[in-house]
């Protein structure tokens, strides 16, 4: 298996472990304590550190002299925390369980954005790298489909403990595969070549790059706003299915969305001739329009079909976002940009889930319309904040960031070309 093939296997294994945690933790807590709320508290402790740990993880990854060891170690820490929670949850004192969850969640940014930042060192620049980001995005969608199903199946056949153990083993497999990746050997790993006289990247350098480089600012603000809506979609789908007379149909709707997203990332998301900023706007607007239509569907079956269409529209969004981050992130803070972007989206999704919890008594169709409105507003926000394409550049990749990399406090000087990250 080639280097990128091993990367995809590692990414899929890590993201299956991550995606399955939400269901497995709640099931295990319910099984051992009789309280799903206990699992919710543990899950909150698991998710809370993501946005705070993102700049720390990104800065550490950029500074380490042995990036392979760092990434494999972060994944091993993630897997160890899952295994520890498998043993401790419902048996050990609550403060200890929460502390383990916080430590494991602190490794989370390396499972999402941190891993994606390695692609620039594994795949040569050009259309092949853009397609690689499409495959990487597909691992998220594939994990979203398979992880809950695997957790539910193992829990049904045995108990939630073995289901958690499967997730821990998946994380351990990811760590083992990451330890074999060849990016250090290719001389283009995440450790940048120092520029004489250039300031050293600090913890705030990634955030500064997200703000100063307009392409990064546009895609980060738009996707963060959009994920306030996406984060509440699971809860709203359950409410909507219940109102349509199928209390268990929420899972069907989210599975349809995830399957559609997987198909979208493997098809539309792999079209490299479309400028990624335009693809971001199309994806946000298409997803919003489809979900707005789903609010008026007369049955769960029709709603599921429209949810699948919404997923197809959503699938290319992550691919396009990854391409933009890779192209415009300054060399010294690329990993910070990836981890921060992922952390901000996860935080936005958590906020969306909290908001829909407050408004849960409202009609589900109205809530879904609100989600659609957020996604359409996100598309408009991106259109208003992204730099205008130069004349004749439609359909082509932008040659470099509109603000020079040197404008960031951490970047090496010089514009980027389509042939270089």
Secondary structure, 3 states (H helix, E strand, C coil): CCHHHHHHHHHHHHHHHHHHHHHHHHHHHHHHHCCHHHHHHHHHHHHHHHHHHHHHHHHHHHHCCCHHHHHHHHHHHHHHHHHHHHHHCCCCCHHHHHHHHHHHHHCHHHHHHHHHCCHHHHCCCCHHHHHHHHHHHHHHHHHHHHHHHHHHHHHHHCCHHHHHHHHHHHHHHHHHHHCCCCCCCCCCCCCCCCCCCCCCCCCCHHHHHHHHCHHHHHHHHHHHHHHHHHCCHHHHHHHHHHHCCCCCCHHHHHHHHHHHHHHHHHCHHHCCCCCHHHHHHHHHHHHHHHHHHHCCCCCHHHHHHHHHHHHHHHHHHHHHHHHHHHHHCCHHHHHHHHHHHHHHHHHHHHHHHHHHHHCCCCCHHHHHHHHHHHHHHHHHHHHHHCCCCCCCCCCCCCCCCCCCHHHCCCCCCCCCCCCCC
